[in-house]
Amino acid sequence: MKMQFILFIFGIVLTVWGIYRMRTDDGLFGKNQRNKNLFNLLLMGQASGLGQFLSGILCIIVGVIVIIMQ
């Protein structure tokens, strides 16, 4: 039970950090922030803000599913 909540909290932290990174990071290419975020995701993967945001959402979903299944 404790590990599910840790996964849930880790997902929230990743989501918030991803939102922060998406707003502040500069990309090599792209005219607007959305295009820069997509290019960073393709170039850096999980290290980009969008990758962290998506991983955080996935951790939250998995944490909720595991809590419900118990």
N, C-alpha and C positions, 0 to 999 in steps of 0.2 A: 504494500500500500504506500509505503514511503517513497519508493522509487518512481511510482507513477506521478506523484506530486512534484518530485524533482524534475522529471521530464516535462511536466506542464510549466513549471517555473522557468526552466531553461528555454522552452519555446517562447515564453513571453519576453524574456531577456533578448533572445535572438531577433524577435520581431521588432522590438523597440530599437535595438542597435541597427538593424537593417534599414528602418525608416530614417534614422539619423544619417546613416551612410549614404542613402539614396539622395538625400537633400544636400549633402555637403561635398561629396566626391566629385572631382572633375574627371572627364573622360578624354581620351585622345581624339576621338572623333564624335561628331554629332553636334547639331545646332541647338537642340533643346535638351533639357535634363532627362527626359524620357529616353531619347535616343542614346544619350551618354550612358544611362543605366543599362540599357539593353546591350550595348557594345561591351561594357565592363563585365556583364554576366557571361557573354560569349568568350571574352578574353580570359577572365580570371575565375569564372565559376563561382564556387562557394565564397570566395574572398570578397566578392562584390556585395554591395548593399542589397541588391535585388535577390541575390542568392541567399544571403542571410535571412532576409525577410521571408522568402518562400520556405526555407528550412525551419524557421520558427513557427510558421503556420502549420507545417507538417508535424512538428513535435507536439504542438497543442492538440491537433486532431488525433494523433496516436495516443497521447496521454488520456484524452477524454474517452476514446474507444476502450482502452485498457481498464479505466475506472468503471465504465459501464459494464464490461464483460465480467467483472468480478462480482 
